[in-house]
């Protein structure tokens, strides 16, 4: 008995939610906001929960049977007897099951949260309809059995991302315009990645004749073992040389979706969407599809790594190395920019970019388990942080409204110097500089936020500690992998320092000190719909590290830390004894073919770097010290922010040299480089080309001479010759002919009875004569 | 040929003459009453022939048929005279050359 056959239901439930909310939900909300919101919200949430139940059933079935299961639904394309055949099929294996659990699990919690967060929005039902549509496409993305199915989901989640970022496109005072611009920016930036994806898929099909994962990987391995060359129309190439371009294009696609250099610039702007969207799409699920793609294609990446010279893109950098470098640089850059942000959500957005960089770097180093592990824990704590920030924003808005009402009530006897245009009008509920001291006002939000940010900073024993350590340990455990790994290791270590520092800055500015705005005094705790998911996720964040505890081994090179080790070890040993170690690794390795080809095949086919299996004490202690140091530094820097001058210079900005660096990063150098440099540079010649070549020359020539003139001459013949003489002649001629004939014919109708009688008589006579002689 | 004996040929000849007179009357005359009478003449020529052959062949069917013909002729006279009266009331004439509403 297994639940694999239930896979189509994964898609059915969210689609029912989409249809329900799209067709009926908004009518309910319009008719009666209170009841309608309950219907729309709970229906959607129920559908998400049902998908989660199915995902759990599939997971349970996979526990007994680790193999990959293909559940075909129907043929999508079937051309020329299987020459091009794409099945609409689900691939259920440990990797897609893991992704499914994260998507539907975190997704369901965010649905619940959104019921509270979106309360009072007149487009309540539309919002939930989009959320369910997003789940639908995301499930297609992770369960599809071919690159084309993945691409369907890939485009679908892009669409939902666009719709949800621009959800408030109709807000007044230009805010709606800014929101829809952000949505468009996300869409366009993703388009670049999508284009690379299309090229990669075409190339894959060209080389392997199919787009299904398993046949592609199998034939890639066979070709690699046999040393076959790939014959393309314009030449013959080694397998590594072709695959390096396929995987490079996959990297570009992943950079678009997972917000990596150079395409990450859309993600911070995507914060224009409602906060549940940021939590679900732009932190926990959609942005991880790039990591999923690379993990899914691990065989192709590892073949490139093992191909030696032919797999090198430039110098001695192969595609997996480039993936790791891109990830590490993104992690560091976004971490530095996060220092300079004052918007509570923007900090988290850059933090997300940075953490995605960690994951990309991990999968680039072949440590797919570490990447997936960090993906899961990050989904938990970043969804938690985003929902916490939503709770804060909600609270600040409420406080501000309360303040406004209060002022209006006592308008006459209050200060009254500037009636109608006081400083509250440009109040920004997301600006951390006006917050402070919220820990007393929102205790639940505060405690869950603390758990989330400590996990993100990588503090023992929260989830982020284990997953981030596994990534860093990959570097330490592979000393033979050369300069790239060393570079990535150091970059990520610095990025980890940044992470702890900017999170401390944020927590200090938001929750500690004293309130720097009157609104803070009136901030209420958020309602149960919003705090319940926070508590659930906070508990998940505390224990999520357990899904992949490393083994603890004593002795060896760890003698230097013997003292520290003795203090830490007993507790860890106990935990490790209770929970099986490396659960995630044993679970996911069934989906990662490269693992078997490296470690179980004889002789090894591929040369994947080692996966860290034991706790690396040097790395663990080093990163703990760095994180704690960053927290202490951040705490000291941002203590005592003055209540009177909330908009004073940032503490880092005030330091001479650091300040200029700070300002440099605040100006978003990469965005400027992209928008002012790259886009402008490309745009100007393109505009010139389009105007010169296209408009003046080809456009005019083609349109005036070829299209217009030939059209006119044909139309001339048609209208002056064919139509009057031909068509009209036939039509009018028929009429005239019938007229002339009937003019003649009417003459026999004399009206004279005698004539009729005569013709009758003649007729009878003729008949009689005929019958007489005929017989 | 024995002219004293009246054979069937005589009847056929008389009937043909009567029919011809009737047909010519219908075709050539304009007075509706005359035309009507000519029609009666044609009907009666047929009756004459039916009776003659019935007698000649010793079969009563022809004689029975004559009664039907006379019945139909009576009905026809009733309808026809009514039509003529109606025409006369509107036209003050029963000249059928003036009744040409069907002229195309």
Interface residues (C-beta under 8 A of the other chain):
Chain A: X745 X746 X747 X748 X749 X750 X751 X752 X753 X754 X757 X758 X761
Chain B: X23 X26 X27 X28 X30 X96 X97 X99 X100 X101 X102 X103 X104
